[in-house]
Each structure stands twice: as structure tokens, then as C-alpha cells.
Amino acid sequence: MGILDKFKPNAGRSSAEIRVPWRSSGIKKTRTGQKKSELAYIEDKHACPLCHRHIDDKILKENMYVCPGCNHHFQLTLKERISSVADPGTFKEFDASIRSVDPIEFPGYREKLEKAQQKSGQNEAVSIGTCLIEGRPAALGVMSFAFMGGSMGVAVGEKVTRLLLKGAEQKLPVVLFAASGGARMQEGIYSLMQMAKTSHAIALLQEQRLPFFVVLTHPTTGGVTASFAMLGNVILAEPGALIGFAGPRVIESTIKQKLPEGFQRSEFQQEKGFVDTIVDRKQLKSTLSFLIDAHIPRREVR
């Protein structure tokens, strides 16, 4: 029995036929407590929202949107993220036409989807494809917080599943950059089903003895953290990324206690064993190529 005989989501149907039923700016506070988006700092003030250092836009881009003063990692757009990892001209997207509809007729959801598509220029909160990473073939998935907070509905679950099955079919390592607020509430129980669906696809990938590498970026929370984002063979994280299930404010209001400094950040999660290692953005590409070589000898990679 082949890998796809065990699990065929929407088998026999093209991407266009499927009706799935189901640079985002991080928010920082200024010294006065006023909320300011990272994008506003870049476009208007060219200053780091963390250390308030003024940065020339050209220098910021050359430094891969990392503050040269305090190493604060700005959030990237989907295109910026792909270009930072994939070798130039090698990323080939597939199943780009898959998008969510309104399975439970949630009030205002269709309008929110249309607005998110227009604002972000994306069909959904994840883009999947194949590429080369320093010459190593890989299946690559990138989530975008710019599209409804990177939330996972049926379309996102379907695309992540297809990414994993593409890796299994073509004997490719799978790399996924996670950035999400969790399951998409507007799709109800259908969104929660994606947690089991994607987890099963990872199991099928691992049956083929193929690696799944996850890079946790700011922020990665909710149902995404509770499913595929924590099932990688190796889990990397960018510095300072918020990683958890419930947010700090929800936890504090529940337990009626003040959380420790740096709670749920990458460094905290590495200390507790949830993250294998923290990698600066400029070293991510070379780190991923090293991991691919360590898990799959070059002669075995197609």
C-alpha cells in the first residue's frame, strides 16, 4: 500500500475544484505605553520598537530585518520569508488556489476573508511549494500572520497536509515556518479537526523516514502550537518569538498571578525543552541545509 493509499485528502479532485468548508506588524509599546506597529516604525521612523535605535531602511533590509543594535527580529512578509530561505528562483508554489469558504455561515466571515485577501495579497494564511535550500531539495511551507493572524482553518490544514504528503511522495525533507494565533474560530469544529489531520500526515511522513523541520516565529500560539508546530524532528525558533498555547494575558487572568519575565518567549521555551535551539535569522538557511544533510545523505535526496 502506497503512502497516498493510506491518506488521500480530496482525492481525485483538482485544487480549483475544491471548495474547502472548512509584513504583518507585531505590536509593541513605546516608552509612553502607546501601541505602535513595527511596520510604522520601519516606514515612518526607521526605528527599532525595542531599543528605539534609528535604522536606515537599506541597512535594515540588508540585515534581513534584524535590528543591528539589539537583535530584535522584525516580522517578515510571506515573500520576504521565502526569499530568505529558498535559493533564488527555485520556489515553486503548488495548490495556491485553495482557499476557505464559510462552512458554518459565521456572521461577517466572508467579508473578513475578502478583506484579508485584499490587504495581504494572499489567498490564505499559508503558502506551500518546493525549493532548493543551499542546493538541497525540500518541501517548504510558510505561514503568514498578515492573513487573519495566521489562523488555521480547513484551507490551511489542507495545504499543510498536502505539503507533508508532497514530501512523502517525492522523498523530500519538509520545512515549515509557523506563525499563527491558533485555530480559526469562524470555522468552528472544522478548524479543530485540522489538528488531528495534520498530525496524521506527519506520522505518514515519518513512516517514510523523512524529516520534518519546524521554525517557530513570532507569534506561534493556539491550535497550531498544539499540533504540527510541536511535532517536528527538530524544532527551531527565532529569538524573542512568543510561543505557547494560551496568551500571557489569558493565563494571568486565569491564575491571578504575574508571570515571570520572558514567559513563553523562545529563550524560555528552550530552557524548558520545548525548543531545540534558537537560531538568528541570518543563520537559518545554513542551519536548515546542515539539518537536511544530517538527516538525509545528499545521494538520497532527489
Buried (B, 14 or more C-beta within 10 A) or exposed (E): EEBEEEBEBBEEEEBEEBBBBBBBBBEBEEEEEEEBBBBBBBEEEBBBBBEBEEBEEEEBEEBBBBBBBEBBBBBBBBBBBBBBBBBEEBBEEBBBEBBBBBBEEBEEBBEBBEEBBEEBEBBBBBBBBBBBBBEBBBBBBBBBBBBBBBBBBBBBBBBBBBBBBBBBBEBBBBBBBBBBBBBBBBBBEBBBBBBEBBBBBBEBBBEEEBBBBBBBBBBBBBBBBBBBBBBBBBBBBBBBBBBBBBBBEEBBEEEEEEEEEEBBBBBBBBEEEBBBEBBEBEEBBEBBBEBBBEBBEEEEBE
